Amino acid sequence: MIIAERKPIDEIKSFIEGKKKVLVVGCRGCVTVCNAGGTKEVGILASLLRLDAQKENRELTVDEHTLERQCDPEYIDELLEFVEKKYDAILSMACSVGPQFLSRRYPKEKVYPSLNTCFIGGALAHGIWSEHCQACGNCVIHNFGGMCPISRCSKSLLNGPCGGSAGGVCEISKEVECIWHLIATKVMEEGRLDDFAPVQPFKDWSSSRDGGPRKIVREELVK
Amino acid sequence: MSEEFEPRIIAFCCQYCAYSAADMAGSMRLQYPSNVEIVLIPCTGRFDVILALKAFESGADGVYVAGCLEGNCHFLDGNIRAKKRVAYLQNEIKAVGLEPERLAMYNLSASQGPRFAEIVKEFSGIISGLGPSPMKKLAA
């Protein structure tokens, strides 16, 4: 899923400076699962903004609504009844796709992102997420013991480890595991080191960002 | 002359310890400030930051969560989870200008009626020292 985290409250406050009526919009997709922008987080942000306004004796109405997803036009349409209530600002608590879709659907509205979209990852434990994919568009993890060196090696090396690997951790930080250490260990334990020996050729990056913004069209699904 | 400030305090109390301790304090006829409104929760693990935020929005001057002694939670780690949530929310309310001391976590056992009364006095004293919540201006 897409992992995101809320922007600092001061930055969000700067978005709504001078505004009197604000709508906070959550998303029940990835950001609900990673506890960044679901119904609960919408409630917390809205409450904090109201408290901030109360402290300054400033008039501010903060309404809350959470959409099924903010990356699908059919759900974005549901927001129309709220948009008609004329808000001074809409704070989207989705990944950056959400505020872009809201802005496109409701071009007259001032839409602000309340989250920073961080990476594609998974939950290691409740409350801990780590990057596991870089969306290169050409998955090769089967060549690496089921682990992705593109996203999980600091240098995205296809032929590792490099000299910066020591004691199973990466030279950039003791908090970062060396994925090449894990790959090599797993392959050796499985007795497949010989299969692993060939040098990996250059990766074709044309499916990644090198080809510019990407789009998928599935004709059989298009109406 | 301004009226003497009497803080309004909301206490989220676990039914297995703090709530029972409050009962005991009552049975023992212990005196403690009457400005604490106790909310029974099944475990402090049920405590959610939004509950405290709503309390502050509604005019509470202070909020505290009272759970079992660490290591003695009926549900193993509800009080540890609550402690982390309280610490998280202290940072959040600080960011919007509310003193983090207005939110606290206490631990006590069901047999500590006198400690319950002490906690109420202690927290009430802290909040009295801080004065009314700055969030109350609009309501006033």
Interface residues (C-beta under 8 A of the other chain):
Chain A: P8 I9 D10 K40 G43 I44 S47 L48 L49 R50 L51 D52 A53 Q54 K55 E56 N57
Chain B: D48 V49 I50 L53 K54 F56 E57 E92 I93 A95 V96 G97 L98 P134 M135 K136 K137 L138 A139
